[in-house]
Structures are given as structure tokens and as C-alpha cells.
Amino acid sequence: MTSFGAQGRGLHPFSPLQGDVDSRKSYYVQASDIAAGIAKHLYENGGIFTVTQNFEYVIFNGRRISQNEAYETTKKWQELGYYN
């Protein structure tokens, strides 16, 4: 098993979560739960472009996405009929 610690070893500088996290014990986890809920609502109602308009740092399909990239992605999906 490869170790990805805070020292920056490997491709990812963060360790994967191991086990369940009780959000009642961490304000950071509570904040991330709230942000995830808001992002989910924005994505369901306006798509990835709307998410990038409301959050400064957005990870989409494993990589950071800018407003311009989100716009182009949405435009492409509309042309392919995935989006109205």
C-alpha cells in the first residue's frame, strides 16, 4: 500500500480518509458538509458552470476546473444533447 502523507510523497499530498468521520466533532468537517450540500444544489439546478460562479476552487471529475472550462464543458454537453 502506498503512503500519501502530508510530506508530499506520491502524487497526492493528502492521505485518504480511513473510517467514518463524525462531523459533530470537527468544525472543518461540518463546514465541508455544508459546502458540499450547497455545491450539490447548485450543480443540480444550474450545472457545473453555476458551481464555478459561486465557489473559488472547484474540483470536477478529479481535476480543478475554471469558469471558462465549465462554460465550455456545459456548451459541449448541450451540443451533444446531454443538457437542455
C-alpha positions as CSV (number, residue, x, y, z in Angstrom):
1,M,0.0,0.0,0.0
2,T,1.4,3.4,-1.0
3,S,1.6,6.1,1.7
4,F,0.5,9.6,0.7
5,G,1.3,11.7,3.7
6,A,1.4,15.4,4.3
7,Q,5.1,15.4,3.4
8,G,4.0,15.3,-0.3
9,R,5.2,11.8,-1.1
10,G,3.4,10.3,-4.1
11,L,1.1,12.0,-6.5
12,H,-1.4,13.2,-3.8
13,P,-0.3,15.3,-0.8
14,F,-3.3,14.2,1.3
15,S,-4.0,10.9,3.0
16,P,-7.2,9.2,2.0
17,L,-9.8,9.1,4.8
18,Q,-9.8,5.9,6.8
19,G,-13.0,5.0,8.6
20,D,-16.0,7.1,9.4
21,V,-15.7,10.8,10.3
22,D,-18.1,12.2,12.9
23,S,-18.8,15.7,11.7
24,R,-20.1,16.6,15.2
25,K,-16.5,16.5,16.4
26,S,-15.0,18.8,13.8
27,Y,-16.0,22.2,12.6
28,Y,-13.9,21.7,9.4
29,V,-15.9,18.6,8.5
30,Q,-19.2,20.4,9.3
31,A,-18.1,23.2,7.0
32,S,-17.2,20.8,4.2
33,D,-20.5,19.0,4.6
34,I,-22.4,22.4,4.2
35,A,-20.3,23.4,1.2
36,A,-20.9,20.0,-0.4
37,G,-24.6,20.4,0.1
38,I,-24.6,23.9,-1.4
39,A,-22.5,22.7,-4.4
40,K,-24.8,19.7,-4.9
41,H,-27.8,22.1,-5.0
42,L,-26.1,24.5,-7.4
43,Y,-25.0,21.6,-9.7
44,E,-28.4,20.0,-9.8
45,N,-30.1,23.3,-10.6
46,G,-27.6,25.1,-12.7
47,G,-24.8,22.7,-13.7
48,I,-21.1,22.9,-13.2
49,F,-20.8,26.5,-14.5
50,T,-23.1,27.7,-11.7
51,V,-20.9,25.9,-9.2
52,T,-17.8,27.7,-10.5
53,Q,-19.6,31.0,-10.3
54,N,-20.2,30.5,-6.6
55,F,-17.0,28.7,-5.4
56,E,-13.5,29.8,-5.9
57,Y,-11.9,26.3,-6.1
58,V,-13.9,23.6,-7.8
59,I,-12.8,20.0,-8.4
60,F,-14.8,18.3,-11.2
61,N,-14.0,14.7,-12.3
62,G,-10.8,14.7,-10.4
63,R,-9.3,18.0,-11.6
64,R,-9.6,21.7,-10.9
65,I,-12.0,23.4,-13.3
66,S,-12.2,27.1,-14.1
67,Q,-15.3,29.1,-15.1
68,N,-14.1,29.1,-18.7
69,E,-13.6,25.3,-18.7
70,A,-17.0,24.9,-17.0
71,Y,-18.7,27.1,-19.6
72,E,-17.0,25.1,-22.5
73,T,-18.0,21.8,-20.9
74,T,-21.6,22.9,-20.5
75,K,-21.7,24.1,-24.1
76,K,-20.3,20.8,-25.4
77,W,-22.8,18.8,-23.3
78,Q,-25.6,20.9,-24.7
79,E,-24.4,20.2,-28.3
80,L,-24.3,16.5,-27.5
81,G,-27.8,16.6,-26.1
82,Y,-26.8,15.8,-22.5
83,Y,-28.1,19.2,-21.3
84,N,-31.1,21.4,-22.1
